[in-house]
Every structure is written in C-alpha cells, then in structure tokens.
C-alpha cells in the first residue's frame, strides 16, 4: 500500500501552478501587442465613462490621484513581488532580466481584470463616476509604464527626462536590488533604493 504525502503546497506554489499555463501566452508576440491595444482602449473607456458623468475638477483630481497612486503600485509590485524570492511573479520577471529585449508580458486580459477589481474596491470609497476616473488614472499610469518600459528596452532613444529614466532603469538591470521605479525615481528615493545612474 502506497502512503500519500501529507505535505500541502504553500500559497506561492499554488499561485505558481495556476500561472504556469499562461507562461507560453506571456511570451507570445500576439499577446504582447494585443495587451497594448486592449489596455489603451480600456483606459480611454474608463476615463470617458467617468468624465461623462462627473464634475470636471473633482474628476481631474481623481484621475491625478489614480495616476500618482500607480507610481507607488508600480514600485511596490516591482520591488516586493517581482524581486522577492519565492514569489510566483518573480519567475517571469527573472526571465525578463535574463533577456530584456524579449517580448514578455502579462496575459493580455490581466490588467483589465485588475482594473475591474480596483473599480469594485474604488466604488466602496468614491461615487461611481469618480471611481471610474480614478481607475482610468491608474490605468493611464500602467499604459505609460508599459510603453515606456518597452521603449527603454527596444530603442536607444535619448531625449530629456526620458534619458534619465532610461539610465535609471538600465541601472536596475545591473543592480537588481536598486532603482525599481520605471516611470519615476521618486519612490526609490523615498524608500532608499535609489542608486545614481
């Protein structure tokens, strides 16, 4: 008689097992570009739907709060999830560090699902149209991050503030425990992970 193992998988192991089928999709060129298209359309849809029903000044404040909030979210995910040993998200990110010019992105639908989850939470705190605009601001930050990160690895373009951000990010690829921000170095300075490029 064979005895079954009584050890249970850990939460990170379960998440990694759930994400495994999406690894091939994440490296697909179609998925990569479809993600950009879907994210741009969804971002505009959230903003338009929210601004259509909201007063302009509070809506702008909500959108800007979402955009600013994105920068902290970007930093936190990158530092504490993508670079944390044992995190299921670190596997794909380590692949990015090993081959930074490869097209490797989230499955195209993930950002939209996260946006709807954020909207559900946002509606607990904000009236409907302002929650839409807030999520649109977060989504705008994500789209900006995605495009900027792509350009940082796909080109050597060097103009103004972009040159500084590109150097900041390329330093991260050399010193993986520093410079986690892609769209700004602000949070690296706040949390002490900034290294001069």
Residue, then its C-alpha position, 0 to 999 in steps of 0.5 A: x500500500x502506497x502512503x500519500x504525502x501529507x505535505x500541502x503546497x504553500x500559497x506561492x506554489x499554488x499561485x505558481x501552478x495556476x500561472x504556469x499555463x499562461x507562461x507560453x501566452x506571456x511570451x507570445x508576440x500576439x499577446x504582447x501587442x494585443x495587451x497594448x491595444x486592449x489596455x489603451x482602449x480600456x483606459x480611454x473607456x474608463x476615463x470617458x465613462x467617468x468624465x461623462x458623468x462627473x464634475x470636471x475638477x473633482x474628476x481631474x483630481x481623481x484621475x491625478x490621484x489614480x495616476x500618482x497612486x500607480x507610481x507607488x503600485x508600480x514600485x511596490x509590485x516591482x520591488x516586493x513581488x517581482x524581486x522577492x524570492x519565492x514569489x510566483x511573479x518573480x519567475x517571469x520577471x527573472x526571465x525578463x532580466x535574463x533577456x530584456x529585449x524579449x517580448x514578455x508580458x502579462x496575459x493580455x486580459x490581466x490588467x483589465x481584470x485588475x482594473x475591474x477589481x480596483x473599480x469594485x474596491x474604488x466604488x466602496x470609497x468614491x461615487x461611481x463616476x469618480x471611481x471610474x476616473x480614478x481607475x482610468x488614472x491608474x490605468x493611464x499610469x500602467x499604459x505609460x509604464x508599459x510603453x515606456x518600459x518597452x521603449x527603454x528596452x527596444x530603442x536607444x532613444x535619448x531625449x530629456x527626462x526620458x534619458x534619465x529614466x532610461x539610465x535609471x532603469x538600465x541601472x536596475x538591470x545591473x543592480x537588481x536590488x536598486x532603482x525599481x521605479x520605471x516611470x519615476x525615481x521618486x519612490x526609490x528615493x523615498x524608500x532608499x533604493x535609489x542608486x545614481x545612474 
